[in-house]
Each structure stands twice: as structure tokens, then as C-alpha cells.
Amino acid sequence: MKKDLSSAVAAIIGSLPGFTLPFVAALVLSPRASDLLLLALSVAITQSVIVSSAVDLTTIAEYGRQFGRGAEPGPAAVRAFRWRVLRFALLLTLLVTPALAFAYASGSSDRGEFLALVAVVAVSPVLAAVASMLSGECVARGAPVVPVAVQAMRSLVPAMLLLAWPSAPLWLVAAALPAGEVIRGVILTISCRRLRRIQTREAQEQAEVLPAHGLIAQAASSGVTQLGPAVDRLFLTSSGTGYISAYEMADRLMYAAAQFFSLTFVYRRVATWARLPTMEADRAERMLRRDARTLGVASAVLTVAGVLGCAAALASGLLPADWTQGFWWGALVMLSVPAHGFNVVGTRMLVVSRKQHFMVWIAIATAVLNAALDAAFYLWIGPIGIVVATVAVRWIMAGVYLVLLRKIVPRTIGQDLDDVRHATGS
């Protein structure tokens, strides 16, 4: 509980302010400029989410496995691992940025300015890969507070710039996104170096290989999953002015709750779950039951608090007019927080089990279902149907993860015990 409290404080102080970007943009910019900026930033943020998720999880899982064996990755293993990650991030950026940019530009009346803004933020996914390697290593070494505290730095910097200088050129606000990622990387580098100095001396052996299992599968899964929000935005770009900003505000409201849940309660636990292959069955089962109770209660409390918070803000009459629709949509999409949280746990367990190939098929099913429900609900009830479809998809996929994890997790527990006993001679 004390560790959860530390992570919660870090999430509130350092991460949640980064979710203010769409609200600040809607407040200080015209609806046209706000939509243009947020749509351009979403190209880089979408890819950064894909890269960060895959790299962060893989780093935690693979470092965690080594630490469970009492080993420390050697310099050659670390260099090879970093090169594979950077190559993966660069390839993804070169393939996805043009595709997303031109897809979004096709529905924009300001194509030239939009593409120029995309070019400014294009380097962000590569910078995110570097920062996420450092973040994952810190978490695997048992120090999640700093990574949690700087998680949303990329969005916080442009939000602060807009608040300080509302008339700043849009290209400069866009450039603040990769600048925030650089700041995050510098802070994590300092934290990581301190941890290595302390822990390297305690290692019993040095690992010569640090696998990067499933990076492509995770990226493919995240990429396909991100088709859902991309399809959502494509529907909304043809719906009129202001809908993109409302969607982004609603998404940030829900994501603030979901990210708080993930960073506070899930993130640090992944390092422990990564050691399931070297745990005895009784110990692992007790830990998983305890974690399930904590995570279930936390997600329920956050959902109720999120819905009531949005309702209270709307009832207060204090919201700017441009925020009203975003908060209505936010209250609705907040109902998907428990399902989203369970899906996050599911992906982490698949990575720990080295079963990332399942994530691709789940992502494909999610994207197809999202597109179908988007079309159905949009034609039925208009733009708000996109939000209803999002909630439905998350709950359906939570059921899929439940069935899958009941089969996979028991097989993961203790699967490396024989190797550990052989190495230690016990």
C-alpha cells in the first residue's frame, strides 16, 4: 500500500498535468487552430504510444527475468538490445508517419500547415523509444516513482507553452512535444545511472544476452489498436468544427483516470509479474489474488469518481462553453475505465508470458469491431455514437482477455524454476 501511495503521488504531481493539453488548446486557440494542432500532434503521440508501450513492457519483462535469476545484463547485451529497439522505432516512424499524415490531411482544409506541423513532431517516436528503455529499466530495478512522475512530460511542455504564450506560433507549440520527450529522457538517464551503480555490485552473474522478445508483435498490436482512434477521428473530421477537440478532451479525461490507475497500481507490479516464471506456485497465486482485489477496487473507485467529477464540473456552470461537450462525452467514456484497466493488465501478462503473438489477433479483432460499431452508432445517433462504440468495444475485449489469461497465466508460473535451480546448484 505504501508503494501504491508513492506511485499515486508521483502520478498526480508529475503525470496528470500533461493531460491538460487539449483543454488548454481549446481554451486559448480558435476552434480551427485547436483542431489543427491537436490532429497534427496526434500523429506523433499515436506512434509514441505504440513505441513506448512496446519498449517499456519489453524492457521491464526481460530485465525482470534476468533480475529474478540474480543476473545483471552485460554491456554487450545492453548495447545489442538498445540497437534493436532504436532500429524498430526508426522503422516504425518512417512507415507510419506518412501514412497517418496523409490520411488525416485528406479531410483537412489546411493541408499545408497540417503537414508542416507533422514534420515538426515526426522525431518524437524515436525519442520516446530512448526514454522508454530507461523508464522500463528503472521500473524493473524497483524504482517506478521517477518514471511515473515524468510519464506525461511530452504533453506537459506544449501545454505550459500555450498557457505562458497563447499567441505562440503553432509550429513552436508543436516543437515543444519532442522537447518534452528529451527532458523526460535526461531525467530518466540520471535516475538509471544511480540505480545501476547501486545494484550492479549485488548481481550474482552477468547475462550475455538480453532478448527483445515480441517487439514487432507488440508494435503491430498497438498499431492496429491505434486504428480505432484513427477511425474515430476520420469520422469526426467530417462532422463539423469542434468535434475533434471534444473527442480529444473526452479521451484525455478517461485516459487521465486510466493512466492514473496504470501508473499507480499496474506499472510497478509488472516488474514483479515478470518474475512469475521463477516463482513457486503457492507464492504466485497468493500474490495474484491480492493484486486482483486491489486492482478491482481501485478501478471501480476511479470510475465512480471520474463520472461524478465530470457531472460536477458540468453542473457547476463554470466550464468554458468550448469544454461542455468534451465533459459530456468524458462522463460517458469514463464507464469504460474498468474494462480498459483489465485490458492493460492482460497485455502485460501476455508480454510476461512471451505470448505477444496473441496481442496481434486481439488487436485486429478490436479494430474490426471498433470500425463496425463506429459506423453503426454514428449513423444511428451521430458523433456521440463514436464514444458509445468505444465503450462497447473495451468491455467486449475485456471478456476476451479474461478467457485467454485463465489459460496462459497458470502455465507461466514456475516455468523457469528448473533453470534457476540448476544455475544455483539447489
C-alpha beads as a LAMMPS data file, in Angstrom:
LAMMPS data file: protein, C-alpha beads

426 atoms
425 bonds

1 atom types
1 bond types

-500.0 500.0 xlo xhi
-500.0 500.0 ylo yhi
-500.0 500.0 zlo zhi

Masses

1 110.0

Atoms # bond

1 1 1 0.000 0.000 0.000
2 1 1 2.853 2.396 0.803
3 1 1 4.347 1.769 -2.654
4 1 1 0.952 2.376 -4.282
5 1 1 0.691 5.670 -2.394
6 1 1 4.135 6.783 -3.579
7 1 1 3.209 5.943 -7.167
8 1 1 -0.128 7.773 -6.788
9 1 1 1.564 10.944 -5.562
10 1 1 4.068 10.755 -8.425
11 1 1 1.260 10.238 -10.957
12 1 1 -0.710 13.226 -9.685
13 1 1 2.222 15.629 -9.354
14 1 1 4.188 14.697 -12.441
15 1 1 1.877 12.993 -14.933
16 1 1 -1.695 14.212 -14.776
17 1 1 -0.824 17.852 -15.662
18 1 1 0.240 16.560 -19.082
19 1 1 -3.369 15.662 -19.834
20 1 1 -4.318 19.339 -19.848
21 1 1 -3.076 19.933 -23.409
22 1 1 -6.405 19.592 -25.304
23 1 1 -8.189 21.719 -22.684
24 1 1 -5.559 24.444 -22.871
25 1 1 -5.602 24.340 -26.681
26 1 1 -9.403 24.644 -26.762
27 1 1 -9.262 27.476 -24.221
28 1 1 -6.630 29.739 -25.794
29 1 1 -6.865 28.892 -29.512
30 1 1 -9.651 29.267 -32.039
31 1 1 -11.611 26.054 -32.789
32 1 1 -9.874 25.782 -36.175
33 1 1 -6.364 26.217 -34.738
34 1 1 -7.113 23.866 -31.831
35 1 1 -8.351 21.105 -34.141
36 1 1 -5.381 21.580 -36.470
37 1 1 -2.758 21.472 -33.701
38 1 1 -4.280 18.522 -31.823
39 1 1 -4.733 16.491 -35.007
40 1 1 -1.086 17.076 -36.005
41 1 1 0.197 16.221 -32.525
42 1 1 -1.912 13.059 -32.519
43 1 1 0.194 11.704 -35.403
44 1 1 3.315 11.745 -33.226
45 1 1 1.524 10.862 -29.981
46 1 1 -0.120 7.824 -31.573
47 1 1 3.264 6.465 -32.628
48 1 1 4.909 7.415 -29.340
49 1 1 2.235 5.426 -27.507
50 1 1 2.911 2.417 -29.736
51 1 1 6.672 2.640 -29.286
52 1 1 6.589 3.480 -25.572
53 1 1 4.218 0.655 -24.728
54 1 1 6.193 -1.992 -26.614
55 1 1 9.644 -0.837 -25.463
56 1 1 8.655 -0.142 -21.858
57 1 1 6.948 -3.511 -21.385
58 1 1 9.670 -5.499 -23.122
59 1 1 12.380 -3.779 -21.072
60 1 1 10.575 -4.420 -17.778
61 1 1 9.791 -8.047 -18.648
62 1 1 13.264 -9.000 -19.922
63 1 1 15.229 -7.117 -17.269
64 1 1 12.865 -8.522 -14.647
65 1 1 13.535 -12.076 -15.801
66 1 1 17.269 -11.520 -15.509
67 1 1 16.961 -9.971 -12.052
68 1 1 14.792 -12.908 -10.964
69 1 1 17.743 -15.155 -11.788
70 1 1 20.128 -12.897 -9.851
71 1 1 21.826 -11.744 -13.083
72 1 1 22.767 -8.301 -14.414
73 1 1 22.708 -7.658 -18.221
74 1 1 26.255 -7.217 -19.534
75 1 1 27.407 -4.189 -21.598
76 1 1 27.331 -6.085 -24.910
77 1 1 23.833 -7.409 -24.217
78 1 1 22.593 -3.915 -23.340
79 1 1 24.122 -2.368 -26.484
80 1 1 22.543 -5.019 -28.716
81 1 1 19.191 -4.555 -27.013
82 1 1 19.298 -0.771 -27.445
83 1 1 20.235 -1.012 -31.103
84 1 1 17.317 -3.386 -31.814
85 1 1 14.922 -1.003 -30.067
86 1 1 16.155 2.096 -31.910
87 1 1 16.043 0.312 -35.256
88 1 1 12.492 -0.779 -34.513
89 1 1 11.408 2.775 -33.549
90 1 1 13.008 4.372 -36.596
91 1 1 11.427 1.877 -38.989
92 1 1 8.016 2.368 -37.415
93 1 1 8.309 6.158 -37.661
94 1 1 9.337 6.069 -41.327
95 1 1 6.421 3.796 -42.214
96 1 1 3.599 5.183 -40.083
97 1 1 4.157 8.960 -40.093
98 1 1 3.489 9.476 -43.837
99 1 1 0.503 7.120 -43.781
100 1 1 -1.216 8.841 -40.853
101 1 1 -0.282 12.333 -42.030
102 1 1 -1.764 11.952 -45.487
103 1 1 -4.821 10.080 -44.202
104 1 1 -5.651 12.913 -41.796
105 1 1 -4.702 15.624 -44.319
106 1 1 -7.269 14.289 -46.781
107 1 1 -10.058 15.555 -44.524
108 1 1 -8.408 18.849 -43.560
109 1 1 -8.906 22.222 -45.227
110 1 1 -5.424 23.338 -44.068
111 1 1 -3.328 20.550 -45.599
112 1 1 -0.100 22.517 -45.998
113 1 1 0.033 23.836 -42.447
114 1 1 -1.055 20.469 -41.069
115 1 1 1.736 18.577 -42.870
116 1 1 4.291 21.174 -41.733
117 1 1 3.244 20.645 -38.096
118 1 1 3.516 16.873 -38.532
119 1 1 7.065 17.281 -39.832
120 1 1 7.997 19.254 -36.703
121 1 1 6.880 16.445 -34.347
122 1 1 7.980 13.491 -36.507
123 1 1 11.095 12.665 -34.421
124 1 1 9.052 12.155 -31.232
125 1 1 8.591 8.339 -31.500
126 1 1 12.365 7.739 -31.705
127 1 1 12.947 9.953 -28.666
128 1 1 10.133 8.080 -26.902
129 1 1 11.920 4.774 -27.556
130 1 1 15.085 6.009 -25.841
131 1 1 13.165 7.360 -22.844
132 1 1 11.079 4.189 -22.557
133 1 1 14.144 1.938 -22.390
134 1 1 15.366 3.971 -19.447
135 1 1 11.907 4.073 -17.872
136 1 1 11.477 0.291 -18.156
137 1 1 14.891 -0.351 -16.636
138 1 1 14.098 1.892 -13.650
139 1 1 10.845 0.030 -13.023
140 1 1 12.492 -3.384 -13.360
141 1 1 15.087 -2.262 -10.791
142 1 1 12.268 -1.500 -8.351
143 1 1 12.188 2.298 -8.699
144 1 1 8.965 3.296 -10.521
145 1 1 8.408 6.714 -8.919
146 1 1 10.610 8.785 -11.270
147 1 1 9.327 7.090 -14.476
148 1 1 5.749 7.645 -13.289
149 1 1 6.432 11.280 -12.418
150 1 1 7.723 12.167 -15.905
151 1 1 5.369 9.967 -17.943
152 1 1 3.352 12.836 -19.446
153 1 1 6.236 15.276 -19.915
154 1 1 5.824 15.285 -23.697
155 1 1 2.333 16.802 -23.437
156 1 1 3.015 18.983 -20.415
157 1 1 5.651 21.143 -22.149
158 1 1 3.430 22.319 -25.069
159 1 1 0.531 22.890 -22.628
160 1 1 2.736 25.104 -20.451
161 1 1 3.977 26.991 -23.515
162 1 1 0.412 27.713 -24.644
163 1 1 -0.532 28.939 -21.175
164 1 1 2.503 31.195 -20.951
165 1 1 2.286 32.430 -24.550
166 1 1 -1.229 31.964 -26.020
167 1 1 -0.248 33.622 -29.307
168 1 1 2.810 31.387 -29.867
169 1 1 3.216 30.126 -33.438
170 1 1 1.684 26.680 -33.847
171 1 1 4.978 25.254 -35.127
172 1 1 6.679 26.295 -31.891
173 1 1 3.951 24.670 -29.774
174 1 1 4.353 21.516 -31.868
175 1 1 8.148 21.572 -31.365
176 1 1 7.571 21.556 -27.600
177 1 1 6.287 17.970 -27.903
178 1 1 9.666 16.382 -28.820
179 1 1 11.361 18.840 -26.442
180 1 1 9.299 17.374 -23.608
181 1 1 10.420 13.873 -24.601
182 1 1 14.066 14.990 -24.455
183 1 1 13.565 16.407 -20.949
184 1 1 11.979 13.119 -19.875
185 1 1 14.944 11.175 -21.257
186 1 1 17.508 13.318 -19.436
187 1 1 15.746 12.886 -16.081
188 1 1 15.468 9.111 -16.554
189 1 1 19.142 8.834 -17.558
190 1 1 20.206 10.374 -14.260
191 1 1 17.888 8.070 -12.293
192 1 1 19.032 4.955 -14.177
193 1 1 22.729 5.626 -13.685
194 1 1 22.237 5.975 -9.940
195 1 1 20.350 2.667 -9.740
196 1 1 22.961 0.819 -11.820
197 1 1 25.786 1.950 -9.554
198 1 1 23.963 0.576 -6.528
199 1 1 22.647 -2.696 -7.968
200 1 1 25.355 -3.891 -10.364
201 1 1 27.640 -4.765 -7.433
202 1 1 24.929 -7.048 -5.994
203 1 1 24.452 -9.218 -9.124
204 1 1 25.493 -12.859 -8.851
205 1 1 26.244 -13.232 -12.571
206 1 1 26.288 -11.268 -15.826
207 1 1 23.845 -12.077 -18.628
208 1 1 25.394 -12.098 -22.104
209 1 1 22.043 -11.924 -23.922
210 1 1 19.118 -9.553 -23.303
211 1 1 16.294 -10.668 -25.605
212 1 1 13.827 -8.242 -27.120
213 1 1 11.025 -10.770 -27.426
214 1 1 7.877 -9.676 -29.224
215 1 1 8.727 -6.038 -30.032
216 1 1 7.320 -6.344 -33.539
217 1 1 4.262 -8.242 -32.328
218 1 1 3.594 -5.629 -29.646
219 1 1 4.067 -2.786 -32.116
220 1 1 1.796 -4.470 -34.638
221 1 1 -0.777 -4.979 -31.906
222 1 1 -0.533 -1.378 -30.676
223 1 1 -0.526 -0.086 -34.231
224 1 1 -3.657 -1.993 -35.158
225 1 1 -5.259 -0.944 -31.859
226 1 1 -4.486 2.705 -32.674
227 1 1 -6.526 2.280 -35.853
228 1 1 -9.535 2.567 -33.561
229 1 1 -8.872 6.189 -32.505
230 1 1 -7.704 6.956 -36.060
231 1 1 -11.025 5.714 -37.477
232 1 1 -12.840 7.656 -34.749
233 1 1 -11.075 10.853 -35.833
234 1 1 -11.766 10.202 -39.519
235 1 1 -15.499 10.053 -38.786
236 1 1 -15.331 13.216 -36.683
237 1 1 -13.297 15.295 -39.173
238 1 1 -16.324 15.204 -41.470
239 1 1 -18.768 16.107 -38.671
240 1 1 -18.008 19.817 -38.322
241 1 1 -15.854 22.156 -36.256
242 1 1 -15.216 21.368 -32.603
243 1 1 -15.830 17.618 -32.589
244 1 1 -12.139 16.712 -32.726
245 1 1 -11.446 18.926 -29.710
246 1 1 -14.421 17.432 -27.819
247 1 1 -13.200 13.916 -28.632
248 1 1 -9.668 14.713 -27.502
249 1 1 -10.944 16.255 -24.251
250 1 1 -13.157 13.231 -23.509
251 1 1 -10.302 10.887 -24.344
252 1 1 -7.937 12.772 -22.029
253 1 1 -10.464 12.745 -19.178
254 1 1 -10.845 8.975 -19.412
255 1 1 -7.166 8.485 -20.109
256 1 1 -6.247 10.550 -17.053
257 1 1 -8.188 8.094 -14.867
258 1 1 -6.920 5.062 -16.786
259 1 1 -3.326 6.268 -16.762
260 1 1 -3.529 7.084 -13.060
261 1 1 -4.733 3.507 -12.496
262 1 1 -1.997 2.054 -14.683
263 1 1 0.859 4.147 -13.314
264 1 1 -0.197 3.865 -9.682
265 1 1 -1.335 0.251 -9.432
266 1 1 -0.186 -1.708 -12.511
267 1 1 3.150 -0.258 -13.606
268 1 1 5.312 -1.268 -10.650
269 1 1 3.581 -4.664 -10.415
270 1 1 4.763 -5.645 -13.906
271 1 1 8.318 -5.955 -12.571
272 1 1 7.022 -8.469 -10.006
273 1 1 4.842 -10.292 -12.536
274 1 1 7.937 -10.615 -14.747
275 1 1 9.311 -12.961 -12.081
276 1 1 6.340 -15.345 -12.252
277 1 1 8.413 -17.855 -14.283
278 1 1 10.810 -18.172 -11.319
279 1 1 8.147 -18.252 -8.564
280 1 1 6.717 -21.179 -6.653
281 1 1 3.026 -21.763 -7.434
282 1 1 1.698 -21.026 -3.929
283 1 1 3.524 -17.713 -3.662
284 1 1 2.473 -16.650 -7.167
285 1 1 -1.192 -17.482 -6.569
286 1 1 -1.310 -15.527 -3.305
287 1 1 0.290 -12.523 -4.985
288 1 1 -2.075 -12.608 -7.987
289 1 1 -5.189 -12.888 -5.796
290 1 1 -4.030 -9.934 -3.700
291 1 1 -3.281 -7.890 -6.802
292 1 1 -6.658 -8.752 -8.362
293 1 1 -8.526 -7.487 -5.290
294 1 1 -6.518 -4.252 -5.169
295 1 1 -6.858 -3.546 -8.886
296 1 1 -10.580 -4.337 -8.951
297 1 1 -11.418 -1.982 -6.100
298 1 1 -9.159 0.756 -7.486
299 1 1 -10.737 0.672 -10.967
300 1 1 -14.277 0.785 -9.536
301 1 1 -13.469 3.765 -7.308
302 1 1 -11.798 5.637 -10.176
303 1 1 -14.792 5.050 -12.467
304 1 1 -17.297 6.422 -9.953
305 1 1 -15.021 9.364 -9.136
306 1 1 -14.485 10.127 -12.832
307 1 1 -18.193 10.120 -13.717
308 1 1 -19.105 12.208 -10.670
309 1 1 -16.228 14.607 -11.374
310 1 1 -17.410 15.237 -14.938
311 1 1 -21.026 15.629 -13.740
312 1 1 -19.990 18.074 -11.019
313 1 1 -17.978 20.155 -13.469
314 1 1 -20.945 20.335 -15.857
315 1 1 -23.389 21.192 -13.069
316 1 1 -21.162 23.951 -11.718
317 1 1 -21.682 26.151 -14.751
318 1 1 -18.049 27.228 -14.548
319 1 1 -16.793 25.367 -17.634
320 1 1 -15.943 27.388 -20.755
321 1 1 -18.504 26.807 -23.494
322 1 1 -15.922 25.026 -25.655
323 1 1 -15.393 22.396 -22.915
324 1 1 -19.022 21.407 -22.310
325 1 1 -19.369 18.751 -24.981
326 1 1 -15.969 17.289 -24.100
327 1 1 -17.068 16.776 -20.477
328 1 1 -20.396 15.196 -21.512
329 1 1 -18.521 12.740 -23.689
330 1 1 -15.931 12.283 -20.940
331 1 1 -18.587 11.195 -18.407
332 1 1 -19.817 8.581 -20.876
333 1 1 -16.428 7.179 -21.878
334 1 1 -15.410 7.042 -18.191
335 1 1 -17.671 3.974 -17.905
336 1 1 -15.031 2.008 -19.804
337 1 1 -12.246 2.587 -17.228
338 1 1 -12.533 -0.866 -15.538
339 1 1 -12.543 -2.649 -18.899
340 1 1 -9.607 -0.598 -20.155
341 1 1 -7.717 -1.321 -16.923
342 1 1 -8.276 -5.062 -17.251
343 1 1 -7.128 -4.955 -20.885
344 1 1 -3.940 -3.188 -19.760
345 1 1 -3.294 -5.948 -17.224
346 1 1 -3.983 -8.521 -19.940
347 1 1 -1.393 -7.104 -22.321
348 1 1 1.199 -7.007 -19.533
349 1 1 0.566 -10.639 -18.669
350 1 1 0.924 -11.675 -22.313
351 1 1 4.295 -9.906 -22.502
352 1 1 5.473 -11.550 -19.266
353 1 1 4.395 -14.921 -20.665
354 1 1 6.114 -14.166 -24.005
355 1 1 2.808 -14.738 -25.785
356 1 1 2.757 -11.430 -27.645
357 1 1 1.513 -13.073 -30.845
358 1 1 -1.956 -13.259 -29.264
359 1 1 -1.923 -9.476 -28.972
360 1 1 -1.893 -9.067 -32.753
361 1 1 -5.049 -11.135 -33.235
362 1 1 -6.777 -9.363 -30.337
363 1 1 -5.843 -6.000 -31.861
364 1 1 -7.177 -6.989 -35.292
365 1 1 -10.464 -8.121 -33.736
366 1 1 -10.624 -4.858 -31.762
367 1 1 -10.024 -2.701 -34.846
368 1 1 -12.626 -4.525 -36.945
369 1 1 -15.202 -4.412 -34.148
370 1 1 -14.481 -0.713 -33.484
371 1 1 -14.903 0.233 -37.149
372 1 1 -18.162 -1.704 -37.404
373 1 1 -19.604 -0.194 -34.221
374 1 1 -18.351 3.289 -35.180
375 1 1 -20.260 3.103 -38.453
376 1 1 -23.387 1.659 -36.846
377 1 1 -23.610 4.087 -33.921
378 1 1 -22.509 7.120 -35.977
379 1 1 -25.281 6.533 -38.492
380 1 1 -27.767 5.915 -35.671
381 1 1 -27.074 8.719 -33.168
382 1 1 -24.427 10.929 -34.807
383 1 1 -20.975 11.964 -33.478
384 1 1 -21.659 10.793 -29.893
385 1 1 -22.042 7.302 -31.349
386 1 1 -18.250 7.205 -31.687
387 1 1 -17.953 7.452 -27.889
388 1 1 -20.637 4.795 -27.331
389 1 1 -18.815 2.451 -29.712
390 1 1 -15.540 2.965 -27.822
391 1 1 -17.138 1.968 -24.501
392 1 1 -18.761 -1.134 -26.009
393 1 1 -15.549 -2.305 -27.681
394 1 1 -13.499 -2.069 -24.474
395 1 1 -15.945 -4.164 -22.458
396 1 1 -16.222 -6.826 -25.154
397 1 1 -12.431 -7.163 -25.413
398 1 1 -12.108 -7.364 -21.613
399 1 1 -14.141 -10.562 -21.832
400 1 1 -11.747 -11.903 -24.459
401 1 1 -8.717 -11.190 -22.253
402 1 1 -10.376 -12.884 -19.280
403 1 1 -10.811 -16.146 -21.193
404 1 1 -7.249 -16.006 -22.546
405 1 1 -5.481 -15.208 -19.268
406 1 1 -7.225 -18.034 -17.405
407 1 1 -5.332 -20.419 -19.691
408 1 1 -1.978 -18.663 -20.132
409 1 1 -1.042 -17.347 -16.678
410 1 1 -1.112 -20.746 -14.853
411 1 1 1.302 -22.159 -17.465
412 1 1 3.729 -19.243 -16.945
413 1 1 4.091 -19.686 -13.184
414 1 1 7.294 -21.538 -12.302
415 1 1 8.267 -22.404 -15.879
416 1 1 11.902 -21.289 -15.346
417 1 1 12.361 -22.801 -11.880
418 1 1 14.366 -25.757 -13.119
419 1 1 16.867 -23.436 -14.877
420 1 1 17.265 -21.336 -11.719
421 1 1 17.807 -24.373 -9.515
422 1 1 20.381 -25.747 -11.934
423 1 1 22.257 -22.418 -12.026
424 1 1 22.339 -22.142 -8.228
425 1 1 23.047 -25.814 -7.677
426 1 1 19.995 -26.284 -5.447

Bonds

1 1 1 2
2 1 2 3
3 1 3 4
4 1 4 5
5 1 5 6
6 1 6 7
7 1 7 8
8 1 8 9
9 1 9 10
10 1 10 11
11 1 11 12
12 1 12 13
13 1 13 14
14 1 14 15
15 1 15 16
16 1 16 17
17 1 17 18
18 1 18 19
19 1 19 20
20 1 20 21
21 1 21 22
22 1 22 23
23 1 23 24
24 1 24 25
25 1 25 26
26 1 26 27
27 1 27 28
28 1 28 29
29 1 29 30
30 1 30 31
31 1 31 32
32 1 32 33
33 1 33 34
34 1 34 35
35 1 35 36
36 1 36 37
37 1 37 38
38 1 38 39
39 1 39 40
40 1 40 41
41 1 41 42
42 1 42 43
43 1 43 44
44 1 44 45
45 1 45 46
46 1 46 47
47 1 47 48
48 1 48 49
49 1 49 50
50 1 50 51
51 1 51 52
52 1 52 53
53 1 53 54
54 1 54 55
55 1 55 56
56 1 56 57
57 1 57 58
58 1 58 59
59 1 59 60
60 1 60 61
61 1 61 62
62 1 62 63
63 1 63 64
64 1 64 65
65 1 65 66
66 1 66 67
67 1 67 68
68 1 68 69
69 1 69 70
70 1 70 71
71 1 71 72
72 1 72 73
73 1 73 74
74 1 74 75
75 1 75 76
76 1 76 77
77 1 77 78
78 1 78 79
79 1 79 80
80 1 80 81
81 1 81 82
82 1 82 83
83 1 83 84
84 1 84 85
85 1 85 86
86 1 86 87
87 1 87 88
88 1 88 89
89 1 89 90
90 1 90 91
91 1 91 92
92 1 92 93
93 1 93 94
94 1 94 95
95 1 95 96
96 1 96 97
97 1 97 98
98 1 98 99
99 1 99 100
100 1 100 101
101 1 101 102
102 1 102 103
103 1 103 104
104 1 104 105
105 1 105 106
106 1 106 107
107 1 107 108
108 1 108 109
109 1 109 110
110 1 110 111
111 1 111 112
112 1 112 113
113 1 113 114
114 1 114 115
115 1 115 116
116 1 116 117
117 1 117 118
118 1 118 119
119 1 119 120
120 1 120 121
121 1 121 122
122 1 122 123
123 1 123 124
124 1 124 125
125 1 125 126
126 1 126 127
127 1 127 128
128 1 128 129
129 1 129 130
130 1 130 131
131 1 131 132
132 1 132 133
133 1 133 134
134 1 134 135
135 1 135 136
136 1 136 137
137 1 137 138
138 1 138 139
139 1 139 140
140 1 140 141
141 1 141 142
142 1 142 143
143 1 143 144
144 1 144 145
145 1 145 146
146 1 146 147
147 1 147 148
148 1 148 149
149 1 149 150
150 1 150 151
151 1 151 152
152 1 152 153
153 1 153 154
154 1 154 155
155 1 155 156
156 1 156 157
157 1 157 158
158 1 158 159
159 1 159 160
160 1 160 161
161 1 161 162
162 1 162 163
163 1 163 164
164 1 164 165
165 1 165 166
166 1 166 167
167 1 167 168
168 1 168 169
169 1 169 170
170 1 170 171
171 1 171 172
172 1 172 173
173 1 173 174
174 1 174 175
175 1 175 176
176 1 176 177
177 1 177 178
178 1 178 179
179 1 179 180
180 1 180 181
181 1 181 182
182 1 182 183
183 1 183 184
184 1 184 185
185 1 185 186
186 1 186 187
187 1 187 188
188 1 188 189
189 1 189 190
190 1 190 191
191 1 191 192
192 1 192 193
193 1 193 194
194 1 194 195
195 1 195 196
196 1 196 197
197 1 197 198
198 1 198 199
199 1 199 200
200 1 200 201
201 1 201 202
202 1 202 203
203 1 203 204
204 1 204 205
205 1 205 206
206 1 206 207
207 1 207 208
208 1 208 209
209 1 209 210
210 1 210 211
211 1 211 212
212 1 212 213
213 1 213 214
214 1 214 215
215 1 215 216
216 1 216 217
217 1 217 218
218 1 218 219
219 1 219 220
220 1 220 221
221 1 221 222
222 1 222 223
223 1 223 224
224 1 224 225
225 1 225 226
226 1 226 227
227 1 227 228
228 1 228 229
229 1 229 230
230 1 230 231
231 1 231 232
232 1 232 233
233 1 233 234
234 1 234 235
235 1 235 236
236 1 236 237
237 1 237 238
238 1 238 239
239 1 239 240
240 1 240 241
241 1 241 242
242 1 242 243
243 1 243 244
244 1 244 245
245 1 245 246
246 1 246 247
247 1 247 248
248 1 248 249
249 1 249 250
250 1 250 251
251 1 251 252
252 1 252 253
253 1 253 254
254 1 254 255
255 1 255 256
256 1 256 257
257 1 257 258
258 1 258 259
259 1 259 260
260 1 260 261
261 1 261 262
262 1 262 263
263 1 263 264
264 1 264 265
265 1 265 266
266 1 266 267
267 1 267 268
268 1 268 269
269 1 269 270
270 1 270 271
271 1 271 272
272 1 272 273
273 1 273 274
274 1 274 275
275 1 275 276
276 1 276 277
277 1 277 278
278 1 278 279
279 1 279 280
280 1 280 281
281 1 281 282
282 1 282 283
283 1 283 284
284 1 284 285
285 1 285 286
286 1 286 287
287 1 287 288
288 1 288 289
289 1 289 290
290 1 290 291
291 1 291 292
292 1 292 293
293 1 293 294
294 1 294 295
295 1 295 296
296 1 296 297
297 1 297 298
298 1 298 299
299 1 299 300
300 1 300 301
301 1 301 302
302 1 302 303
303 1 303 304
304 1 304 305
305 1 305 306
306 1 306 307
307 1 307 308
308 1 308 309
309 1 309 310
310 1 310 311
311 1 311 312
312 1 312 313
313 1 313 314
314 1 314 315
315 1 315 316
316 1 316 317
317 1 317 318
318 1 318 319
319 1 319 320
320 1 320 321
321 1 321 322
322 1 322 323
323 1 323 324
324 1 324 325
325 1 325 326
326 1 326 327
327 1 327 328
328 1 328 329
329 1 329 330
330 1 330 331
331 1 331 332
332 1 332 333
333 1 333 334
334 1 334 335
335 1 335 336
336 1 336 337
337 1 337 338
338 1 338 339
339 1 339 340
340 1 340 341
341 1 341 342
342 1 342 343
343 1 343 344
344 1 344 345
345 1 345 346
346 1 346 347
347 1 347 348
348 1 348 349
349 1 349 350
350 1 350 351
351 1 351 352
352 1 352 353
353 1 353 354
354 1 354 355
355 1 355 356
356 1 356 357
357 1 357 358
358 1 358 359
359 1 359 360
360 1 360 361
361 1 361 362
362 1 362 363
363 1 363 364
364 1 364 365
365 1 365 366
366 1 366 367
367 1 367 368
368 1 368 369
369 1 369 370
370 1 370 371
371 1 371 372
372 1 372 373
373 1 373 374
374 1 374 375
375 1 375 376
376 1 376 377
377 1 377 378
378 1 378 379
379 1 379 380
380 1 380 381
381 1 381 382
382 1 382 383
383 1 383 384
384 1 384 385
385 1 385 386
386 1 386 387
387 1 387 388
388 1 388 389
389 1 389 390
390 1 390 391
391 1 391 392
392 1 392 393
393 1 393 394
394 1 394 395
395 1 395 396
396 1 396 397
397 1 397 398
398 1 398 399
399 1 399 400
400 1 400 401
401 1 401 402
402 1 402 403
403 1 403 404
404 1 404 405
405 1 405 406
406 1 406 407
407 1 407 408
408 1 408 409
409 1 409 410
410 1 410 411
411 1 411 412
412 1 412 413
413 1 413 414
414 1 414 415
415 1 415 416
416 1 416 417
417 1 417 418
418 1 418 419
419 1 419 420
420 1 420 421
421 1 421 422
422 1 422 423
423 1 423 424
424 1 424 425
425 1 425 426
